[in-house]
Amino acid sequence: MNPLVFLYNNSLISSEELANTAEKLNEEIKCMNKAVILQYEDDRASINLPDDKQALKKVKTLIDEKKKLKPRYLIVIGIGGSNLGTMAVQESVLGKLYNQLNPDIKVLYADTVDSDLINDIIKIIKPVLEKGENIIINGVSKSGGTTETIANFEILVEMLKKYKKDYEKYIVVTSDKNSKYWNYALEKGFDVLEIPKRVGGRFSVFSPVGLFPLGLLGVNIDQLLKGAYEMKSRCLDTNLLKNPAIISASLICLYYKKGKNIHDLFLVGNDLESVGKWYRQLMGESIGKEFNKDKKRVFEGITPTVSLVSVDLHSMAQIYLGGPYDKFTTFVNVKQNNSDVVVPDIDEYSKLVDVIQGKKLKEVMDAVLIGVQTAFKKGKRPFMEIILPDKSEYSVGQLLQFKMMEMMYLGSLLNVNPFDQPNVEDYKIETRKILEGK
């Protein structure tokens, strides 16, 4: 298995300035290594998910049990940290067009209370149930009281009950142990999977939150966790300038302090788009804080944006290359695609674009990437680069673990708590008031 490659020679930051910032994480890296010993008794608990053999065994047992039902569809009901990581891995490994390729089990995500979306899901699922075929519903809510999740869960479970007398065996609930949702699931006879208490939703992709649905769809969750485990070891290295998560966090912090308060994750490849959406939540919730650790009101935060090569070069390149110097960019590239598609070498098309005839699409994409990076260099626009060996489970596991540990180090550098999200409750409280008619 090949390791992820991390390059930062175009960051335009001196080695001395980088080292001085990285040294501020000496205490935090001790805490991170201590968290390995503390297991799930520390806020950094998620770093221990890749080697939780007991949780993996339980997930695999449940996957085997549900596969025997030969489900045609898996419906994941969750929002934010309860489904973004799953979507990121599924699309990266299996592809965004996975359902259209007629797999044994198709997947649908009920991730918002959009009546048209849920109605379309019902339209898709109803004929399947009418034929006597099976589905699996996986409801995911860490708190056990997520408004959107419970609304969609109730609608879809009630539909399932109309077609299955033994509907309980087609439902899996993933939540905190002893949450209201957990207790309700046990009362009804649903299978339950536990999210460790100190593991926040946005850090939970390697917990049963991601492992159960991904494993059911055929993703190799052993390799996913192996990649995460190997990256965890690299990101716990006490040699600060050999630790990719520390270097990346330090550079993001340095540029934020220099006024670059936008961090753009520039992904090469359509299937990686949901990695960007996952990272957007990871950074937004972890770093955007009204108060710092000293209870001082600071309104801290870096705005995460997501771009795709080459789609967004035809919509956003002008502002990236000609606009304000308020961004720091991380490119994520893939060295080897799953397939090779070649442009035919036909004379009549050379009159339209002559430089692409007979070339692989990967060559064209690589040329676009090199072109935009060269333009960034000429314009003195700083960037880092992550190169994945491929889009295998092992590679994607490395990438997500790297980014989660990067965010923990970045929180430390900015003196904010990267594990809470107190202001998210503000809108939830107001929503409940409105629904209660107050």
Protein Blocks (a to p, Z undefined) as FASTA:
>chain_A
ZZddddfklnopafklmmmmmmmmmmmmmmmmmmmmnommcfklmmmmmmmmklmmmmmm
mmmmmmmnopabdcdddehjllmmmmmmmmmmnopklmmnopabdcdddfbfcfklmmmm
mmmmmmmmmnopacddddddfkopafklmmmmmmmmmmmmmmmmklmmmcccdddehiak
lmmmmmnopacddddfklcfklmmmmmklmmmmmmnopafklmmmmmmmmmmmmmcfblk
lcmklmmmmmmmmmmmnopabdcdddedjklmmmmmmmmmmmmmmmmcfbdfkopafkpa
ddddddddfklmmmmmmmmmmmccfbccdddddfbafbdcdddddfklmmmmmmlgopaf
klmmmmmmmmmmmmmmmnopacdddddfblcfklmmmmmmmmmmmmmmmmmmnopafkbc
fklmmmmmmmmmmmnoZZ
